């Protein structure tokens, strides 16, 4: 007789979806890449500031090129 697993017994995050594009970073990875907290990225996303996020399903991703472009706009003139 086969064993039936109750759907409620499974973890909600029992699967891991990762976009095929290696240039996409999730919020935690993007925050580490630019040196801020994931909460800051979330706040900036809600207030239409910071690097432009991409939504895939319920997840938020950032293109590395967008992060680099945003970092280039944050350069303070006259400083190294």
ABEGO torsion letter per residue (X at the ends): XBBBBBAAABBAAABBBBBABAABBBAAAAAAAAGBBAAAAAAAAAAGBEBBBBBBEABBBBBAAAAAAAAAAABBBGBX
